[in-house]
Amino acid sequence: MKPEQVLPEIRELLRAGCDSLGLVSPSHVVPQVKALLDSLASEGLNPTVIHNGNAYDDPIVLAELAGKIDVYLPDVKYIDGDTANRLSGVSDYPVRAFAALEEMVRQVGDGLAIDGGGVARRGLIVRHLVLPGLVDDSIDLLRKLADCIGTGVHLSLMAQYYPPAGLTCPPPLDRRLDHHEYEIVAEEAMRLGFDSGWFQEPGSADCHNPDFERDHPFAT
Protein backbone atom coordinates (compact mmCIF):
# COMPACT_ATOMS: atom_id res chain seq x y z
CA MET A 1 0.00 0.00 0.00
CA LYS A 2 1.24 3.46 -0.90
CA PRO A 3 -0.34 6.34 1.05
CA GLU A 4 -0.92 8.32 -2.11
CA GLN A 5 -3.03 5.48 -3.50
CA VAL A 6 -5.62 5.66 -0.74
CA LEU A 7 -5.25 9.23 0.51
CA PRO A 8 -7.68 10.84 -1.99
CA GLU A 9 -10.53 8.49 -1.14
CA ILE A 10 -9.94 8.74 2.62
CA ARG A 11 -9.71 12.53 2.37
CA GLU A 12 -13.01 12.63 0.51
CA LEU A 13 -14.76 10.46 3.11
CA LEU A 14 -13.46 12.54 6.01
CA ARG A 15 -14.45 15.81 4.42
CA ALA A 16 -17.90 14.37 3.73
CA GLY A 17 -18.45 13.88 7.45
CA CYS A 18 -16.89 10.52 8.37
CA ASP A 19 -14.85 11.05 11.52
CA SER A 20 -13.31 7.61 12.11
CA LEU A 21 -10.65 5.64 10.26
CA GLY A 22 -10.36 1.88 10.77
CA LEU A 23 -7.08 0.07 10.16
CA VAL A 24 -7.50 -3.70 9.81
CA SER A 25 -4.42 -5.78 10.72
CA PRO A 26 -2.04 -2.96 9.75
CA SER A 27 1.10 -4.17 11.54
CA HIS A 28 2.88 -5.11 8.30
CA VAL A 29 2.43 -1.61 6.84
CA VAL A 30 3.21 0.61 9.83
CA PRO A 31 5.53 3.02 7.92
CA GLN A 32 2.80 3.57 5.33
CA VAL A 33 0.15 4.04 8.01
CA LYS A 34 2.28 6.64 9.78
CA ALA A 35 2.85 8.52 6.52
CA LEU A 36 -0.87 8.41 5.75
CA LEU A 37 -1.89 9.73 9.16
CA ASP A 38 0.78 12.44 9.03
CA SER A 39 -0.53 13.55 5.62
CA LEU A 40 -4.08 13.76 6.94
CA ALA A 41 -2.99 15.68 10.02
CA SER A 42 -1.10 18.19 7.87
CA GLU A 43 -4.42 18.96 6.17
CA GLY A 44 -6.22 19.38 9.47
CA LEU A 45 -7.95 16.00 9.22
CA ASN A 46 -7.73 14.13 12.52
CA PRO A 47 -10.20 11.23 12.59
CA THR A 48 -10.54 8.78 15.45
CA VAL A 49 -8.07 6.07 14.38
CA ILE A 50 -9.00 2.48 15.22
CA HIS A 51 -6.45 -0.35 15.17
CA ASN A 52 -8.43 -3.53 14.47
CA GLY A 53 -6.17 -6.58 14.72
CA ASN A 54 -5.78 -10.18 15.85
CA ALA A 55 -3.51 -9.31 18.82
CA TYR A 56 -0.57 -11.24 17.31
CA ASP A 57 1.53 -8.10 17.34
CA ASP A 58 5.07 -7.17 18.27
CA PRO A 59 5.04 -4.52 21.03
CA ILE A 60 8.02 -2.84 19.36
CA VAL A 61 5.98 -2.39 16.18
CA LEU A 62 2.95 -1.17 18.14
CA ALA A 63 5.16 1.38 19.90
CA GLU A 64 5.82 2.94 16.50
CA LEU A 65 2.14 3.89 16.43
CA ALA A 66 2.08 5.54 19.86
CA GLY A 67 0.21 8.82 19.71
CA LYS A 68 -1.42 7.95 16.40
CA ILE A 69 -3.93 5.28 17.47
CA ASP A 70 -7.00 6.31 19.46
CA VAL A 71 -8.79 2.99 19.92
CA TYR A 72 -7.25 -0.48 19.99
CA LEU A 73 -9.63 -3.30 19.04
CA PRO A 74 -7.68 -6.57 19.41
CA ASP A 75 -9.29 -9.95 18.81
CA VAL A 76 -7.59 -12.10 21.46
CA LYS A 77 -7.95 -15.70 20.32
CA TYR A 78 -6.14 -18.22 22.55
CA ILE A 79 -4.48 -18.61 25.92
CA ASP A 80 -3.10 -22.12 25.36
CA GLY A 81 -0.01 -22.40 23.17
CA ASP A 82 -0.84 -25.92 21.98
CA THR A 83 -4.32 -24.81 20.90
CA ALA A 84 -2.86 -21.78 19.15
CA ASN A 85 -0.35 -23.97 17.33
CA ARG A 86 -2.96 -26.55 16.34
CA LEU A 87 -5.46 -24.04 15.00
CA SER A 88 -3.28 -21.17 13.80
CA GLY A 89 0.28 -22.53 13.64
CA VAL A 90 1.66 -20.07 16.22
CA SER A 91 2.47 -21.62 19.58
CA ASP A 92 3.75 -18.28 20.92
CA TYR A 93 0.41 -16.56 20.30
CA PRO A 94 -0.58 -16.21 24.00
CA VAL A 95 2.76 -14.66 24.98
CA ARG A 96 2.74 -12.24 22.05
CA ALA A 97 -0.90 -11.31 22.49
CA PHE A 98 -0.60 -10.35 26.15
CA ALA A 99 2.63 -8.46 25.54
CA ALA A 100 0.80 -6.57 22.80
CA LEU A 101 -2.12 -5.86 25.15
CA GLU A 102 0.26 -4.36 27.72
CA GLU A 103 1.65 -2.02 25.06
CA MET A 104 -1.84 -1.03 23.97
CA VAL A 105 -2.76 -0.21 27.57
CA ARG A 106 0.43 1.82 27.91
CA GLN A 107 -0.64 3.93 24.96
CA VAL A 108 -4.39 4.39 25.44
CA GLY A 109 -5.20 3.03 28.90
CA ASP A 110 -7.49 0.17 29.85
CA GLY A 111 -10.72 2.19 29.79
CA LEU A 112 -12.88 3.45 26.97
CA ALA A 113 -13.97 7.04 26.33
CA ILE A 114 -17.33 7.20 24.54
CA ASP A 115 -18.81 10.42 23.20
CA GLY A 116 -22.40 11.61 23.52
CA GLY A 117 -23.39 9.69 20.42
CA GLY A 118 -22.16 6.39 21.83
CA VAL A 119 -19.04 6.32 19.63
CA ALA A 120 -15.73 5.09 21.08
CA ARG A 121 -13.10 7.83 20.88
CA ARG A 122 -10.18 6.52 22.92
CA GLY A 123 -9.22 3.37 24.73
CA LEU A 124 -9.29 -0.39 24.46
CA ILE A 125 -11.91 -2.98 23.55
CA VAL A 126 -10.85 -6.62 23.84
CA ARG A 127 -12.78 -9.05 21.67
CA HIS A 128 -12.87 -12.81 22.16
CA LEU A 129 -14.67 -15.34 19.99
CA VAL A 130 -15.77 -18.42 21.94
CA LEU A 131 -14.99 -21.50 19.84
CA PRO A 132 -16.83 -24.84 19.92
CA GLY A 133 -15.22 -27.40 22.18
CA LEU A 134 -12.82 -24.85 23.68
CA VAL A 135 -14.78 -23.55 26.65
CA ASP A 136 -11.89 -24.18 29.07
CA ASP A 137 -9.51 -22.20 26.85
CA SER A 138 -11.90 -19.25 26.81
CA ILE A 139 -12.33 -19.35 30.58
CA ASP A 140 -8.57 -19.49 31.14
CA LEU A 141 -8.14 -16.56 28.75
CA LEU A 142 -10.67 -14.46 30.65
CA ARG A 143 -8.95 -15.23 33.94
CA LYS A 144 -5.58 -14.22 32.48
CA LEU A 145 -7.13 -11.03 31.11
CA ALA A 146 -8.60 -10.24 34.53
CA ASP A 147 -5.23 -10.78 36.21
CA CYS A 148 -3.06 -8.93 33.67
CA ILE A 149 -5.28 -6.13 32.38
CA GLY A 150 -8.17 -6.00 34.83
CA THR A 151 -11.90 -6.47 34.65
CA GLY A 152 -12.54 -2.80 33.99
CA VAL A 153 -11.60 -3.26 30.35
CA HIS A 154 -14.46 -3.28 27.84
CA LEU A 155 -14.98 -6.88 26.71
CA SER A 156 -16.78 -8.00 23.57
CA LEU A 157 -17.54 -11.70 24.06
CA MET A 158 -18.61 -13.13 20.72
CA ALA A 159 -20.72 -16.18 19.90
CA GLN A 160 -20.80 -15.93 16.11
CA TYR A 161 -18.44 -18.76 15.11
CA TYR A 162 -19.66 -20.62 12.05
CA PRO A 163 -17.72 -23.29 10.06
CA PRO A 164 -16.70 -21.67 6.74
CA ALA A 165 -18.83 -22.84 3.83
CA GLY A 166 -17.03 -25.22 1.49
CA LEU A 167 -14.17 -25.98 3.88
CA THR A 168 -13.51 -29.07 5.95
CA CYS A 169 -12.43 -27.90 9.38
CA PRO A 170 -10.75 -30.13 11.97
CA PRO A 171 -12.80 -31.01 15.04
CA PRO A 172 -14.08 -29.22 17.03
CA LEU A 173 -14.20 -26.39 14.48
CA ASP A 174 -16.34 -28.48 12.16
CA ARG A 175 -19.48 -27.52 14.08
CA ARG A 176 -21.22 -24.42 15.38
CA LEU A 177 -20.87 -23.19 18.93
CA ASP A 178 -23.41 -24.74 21.25
CA HIS A 179 -25.55 -22.23 23.13
CA HIS A 180 -24.67 -23.84 26.45
CA GLU A 181 -20.94 -23.51 25.74
CA TYR A 182 -21.27 -19.77 25.24
CA GLU A 183 -23.42 -19.39 28.35
CA ILE A 184 -20.76 -21.10 30.49
CA VAL A 185 -18.10 -18.64 29.30
CA ALA A 186 -20.43 -15.63 29.66
CA GLU A 187 -21.28 -16.64 33.22
CA GLU A 188 -17.59 -16.89 34.08
CA ALA A 189 -16.96 -13.45 32.57
CA MET A 190 -19.67 -11.98 34.76
CA ARG A 191 -18.41 -13.86 37.82
CA LEU A 192 -14.94 -12.43 37.25
CA GLY A 193 -16.39 -8.92 37.13
CA PHE A 194 -16.34 -8.01 33.45
CA ASP A 195 -19.33 -5.68 33.51
CA SER A 196 -18.33 -3.24 30.75
CA GLY A 197 -18.80 -4.22 27.14
CA TRP A 198 -20.99 -6.50 25.10
CA PHE A 199 -22.29 -10.08 25.19
CA GLN A 200 -23.69 -11.52 21.99
CA GLU A 201 -26.81 -13.61 21.77
CA PRO A 202 -25.80 -17.29 21.54
CA GLY A 203 -27.41 -17.58 18.10
CA SER A 204 -25.47 -14.65 16.64
CA ALA A 205 -23.95 -16.82 13.92
CA ASP A 206 -27.30 -16.63 12.14
CA CYS A 207 -27.04 -12.88 11.59
CA HIS A 208 -23.34 -11.96 11.75
CA ASN A 209 -21.95 -13.94 8.82
CA PRO A 210 -21.43 -12.13 5.52
CA ASP A 211 -22.74 -13.47 2.22
CA PHE A 212 -20.11 -12.50 -0.35
CA GLU A 213 -22.38 -13.46 -3.23
CA ARG A 214 -24.46 -10.36 -2.45
CA ASP A 215 -23.64 -6.80 -3.47
CA HIS A 216 -23.68 -5.85 0.21
CA PRO A 217 -22.27 -8.92 2.04
CA PHE A 218 -22.71 -7.54 5.57
CA ALA A 219 -26.28 -6.31 5.17
CA THR A 220 -28.77 -8.02 7.50
C-alpha positions as CSV (number, residue, x, y, z in Angstrom):
1,M,0.0,0.0,0.0
2,K,1.2,3.5,-0.9
3,P,-0.3,6.3,1.1
4,E,-0.9,8.3,-2.1
5,Q,-3.0,5.5,-3.5
6,V,-5.6,5.7,-0.7
7,L,-5.2,9.2,0.5
8,P,-7.7,10.8,-2.0
9,E,-10.5,8.5,-1.1
10,I,-9.9,8.7,2.6
11,R,-9.7,12.5,2.4
12,E,-13.0,12.6,0.5
13,L,-14.8,10.5,3.1
14,L,-13.5,12.5,6.0
15,R,-14.4,15.8,4.4
16,A,-17.9,14.4,3.7
17,G,-18.4,13.9,7.5
18,C,-16.9,10.5,8.4
19,D,-14.8,11.0,11.5
20,S,-13.3,7.6,12.1
21,L,-10.6,5.6,10.3
22,G,-10.4,1.9,10.8
23,L,-7.1,0.1,10.2
24,V,-7.5,-3.7,9.8
25,S,-4.4,-5.8,10.7
26,P,-2.0,-3.0,9.7
27,S,1.1,-4.2,11.5
28,H,2.9,-5.1,8.3
29,V,2.4,-1.6,6.8
30,V,3.2,0.6,9.8
31,P,5.5,3.0,7.9
32,Q,2.8,3.6,5.3
33,V,0.2,4.0,8.0
34,K,2.3,6.6,9.8
35,A,2.9,8.5,6.5
36,L,-0.9,8.4,5.8
37,L,-1.9,9.7,9.2
38,D,0.8,12.4,9.0
39,S,-0.5,13.6,5.6
40,L,-4.1,13.8,6.9
41,A,-3.0,15.7,10.0
42,S,-1.1,18.2,7.9
43,E,-4.4,19.0,6.2
44,G,-6.2,19.4,9.5
45,L,-7.9,16.0,9.2
46,N,-7.7,14.1,12.5
47,P,-10.2,11.2,12.6
48,T,-10.5,8.8,15.4
49,V,-8.1,6.1,14.4
50,I,-9.0,2.5,15.2
51,H,-6.4,-0.3,15.2
52,N,-8.4,-3.5,14.5
53,G,-6.2,-6.6,14.7
54,N,-5.8,-10.2,15.8
55,A,-3.5,-9.3,18.8
56,Y,-0.6,-11.2,17.3
57,D,1.5,-8.1,17.3
58,D,5.1,-7.2,18.3
59,P,5.0,-4.5,21.0
60,I,8.0,-2.8,19.4
61,V,6.0,-2.4,16.2
62,L,3.0,-1.2,18.1
63,A,5.2,1.4,19.9
64,E,5.8,2.9,16.5
65,L,2.1,3.9,16.4
66,A,2.1,5.5,19.9
67,G,0.2,8.8,19.7
68,K,-1.4,7.9,16.4
69,I,-3.9,5.3,17.5
70,D,-7.0,6.3,19.5
71,V,-8.8,3.0,19.9
72,Y,-7.3,-0.5,20.0
73,L,-9.6,-3.3,19.0
74,P,-7.7,-6.6,19.4
75,D,-9.3,-9.9,18.8
76,V,-7.6,-12.1,21.5
77,K,-8.0,-15.7,20.3
78,Y,-6.1,-18.2,22.6
79,I,-4.5,-18.6,25.9
80,D,-3.1,-22.1,25.4
81,G,0.0,-22.4,23.2
82,D,-0.8,-25.9,22.0
83,T,-4.3,-24.8,20.9
84,A,-2.9,-21.8,19.1
85,N,-0.4,-24.0,17.3
86,R,-3.0,-26.6,16.3
87,L,-5.5,-24.0,15.0
88,S,-3.3,-21.2,13.8
89,G,0.3,-22.5,13.6
90,V,1.7,-20.1,16.2
91,S,2.5,-21.6,19.6
92,D,3.8,-18.3,20.9
93,Y,0.4,-16.6,20.3
94,P,-0.6,-16.2,24.0
95,V,2.8,-14.7,25.0
96,R,2.7,-12.2,22.0
97,A,-0.9,-11.3,22.5
98,F,-0.6,-10.4,26.1
99,A,2.6,-8.5,25.5
100,A,0.8,-6.6,22.8
101,L,-2.1,-5.9,25.2
102,E,0.3,-4.4,27.7
103,E,1.7,-2.0,25.1
104,M,-1.8,-1.0,24.0
105,V,-2.8,-0.2,27.6
106,R,0.4,1.8,27.9
107,Q,-0.6,3.9,25.0
108,V,-4.4,4.4,25.4
109,G,-5.2,3.0,28.9
110,D,-7.5,0.2,29.9
111,G,-10.7,2.2,29.8
112,L,-12.9,3.4,27.0
113,A,-14.0,7.0,26.3
114,I,-17.3,7.2,24.5
115,D,-18.8,10.4,23.2
116,G,-22.4,11.6,23.5
117,G,-23.4,9.7,20.4
118,G,-22.2,6.4,21.8
119,V,-19.0,6.3,19.6
120,A,-15.7,5.1,21.1
121,R,-13.1,7.8,20.9
122,R,-10.2,6.5,22.9
123,G,-9.2,3.4,24.7
124,L,-9.3,-0.4,24.5
125,I,-11.9,-3.0,23.6
126,V,-10.9,-6.6,23.8
127,R,-12.8,-9.0,21.7
128,H,-12.9,-12.8,22.2
129,L,-14.7,-15.3,20.0
130,V,-15.8,-18.4,21.9
131,L,-15.0,-21.5,19.8
132,P,-16.8,-24.8,19.9
133,G,-15.2,-27.4,22.2
134,L,-12.8,-24.9,23.7
135,V,-14.8,-23.5,26.7
136,D,-11.9,-24.2,29.1
137,D,-9.5,-22.2,26.9
138,S,-11.9,-19.2,26.8
139,I,-12.3,-19.4,30.6
140,D,-8.6,-19.5,31.1
141,L,-8.1,-16.6,28.7
142,L,-10.7,-14.5,30.6
143,R,-8.9,-15.2,33.9
144,K,-5.6,-14.2,32.5
145,L,-7.1,-11.0,31.1
146,A,-8.6,-10.2,34.5
147,D,-5.2,-10.8,36.2
148,C,-3.1,-8.9,33.7
149,I,-5.3,-6.1,32.4
150,G,-8.2,-6.0,34.8
151,T,-11.9,-6.5,34.7
152,G,-12.5,-2.8,34.0
153,V,-11.6,-3.3,30.3
154,H,-14.5,-3.3,27.8
155,L,-15.0,-6.9,26.7
156,S,-16.8,-8.0,23.6
157,L,-17.5,-11.7,24.1
158,M,-18.6,-13.1,20.7
159,A,-20.7,-16.2,19.9
160,Q,-20.8,-15.9,16.1
161,Y,-18.4,-18.8,15.1
162,Y,-19.7,-20.6,12.1
163,P,-17.7,-23.3,10.1
164,P,-16.7,-21.7,6.7
165,A,-18.8,-22.8,3.8
166,G,-17.0,-25.2,1.5
167,L,-14.2,-26.0,3.9
168,T,-13.5,-29.1,6.0
169,C,-12.4,-27.9,9.4
170,P,-10.7,-30.1,12.0
171,P,-12.8,-31.0,15.0
172,P,-14.1,-29.2,17.0
173,L,-14.2,-26.4,14.5
174,D,-16.3,-28.5,12.2
175,R,-19.5,-27.5,14.1
176,R,-21.2,-24.4,15.4
177,L,-20.9,-23.2,18.9
178,D,-23.4,-24.7,21.3
179,H,-25.6,-22.2,23.1
180,H,-24.7,-23.8,26.4
181,E,-20.9,-23.5,25.7
182,Y,-21.3,-19.8,25.2
183,E,-23.4,-19.4,28.3
184,I,-20.8,-21.1,30.5
185,V,-18.1,-18.6,29.3
186,A,-20.4,-15.6,29.7
187,E,-21.3,-16.6,33.2
188,E,-17.6,-16.9,34.1
189,A,-17.0,-13.4,32.6
190,M,-19.7,-12.0,34.8
191,R,-18.4,-13.9,37.8
192,L,-14.9,-12.4,37.3
193,G,-16.4,-8.9,37.1
194,F,-16.3,-8.0,33.4
195,D,-19.3,-5.7,33.5
196,S,-18.3,-3.2,30.7
197,G,-18.8,-4.2,27.1
198,W,-21.0,-6.5,25.1
199,F,-22.3,-10.1,25.2
200,Q,-23.7,-11.5,22.0
201,E,-26.8,-13.6,21.8
202,P,-25.8,-17.3,21.5
203,G,-27.4,-17.6,18.1
204,S,-25.5,-14.6,16.6
205,A,-24.0,-16.8,13.9
206,D,-27.3,-16.6,12.1
207,C,-27.0,-12.9,11.6
208,H,-23.3,-12.0,11.7
209,N,-22.0,-13.9,8.8
210,P,-21.4,-12.1,5.5
211,D,-22.7,-13.5,2.2
212,F,-20.1,-12.5,-0.4
213,E,-22.4,-13.5,-3.2
214,R,-24.5,-10.4,-2.5
215,D,-23.6,-6.8,-3.5
216,H,-23.7,-5.9,0.2
217,P,-22.3,-8.9,2.0
218,F,-22.7,-7.5,5.6
219,A,-26.3,-6.3,5.2
220,T,-28.8,-8.0,7.5
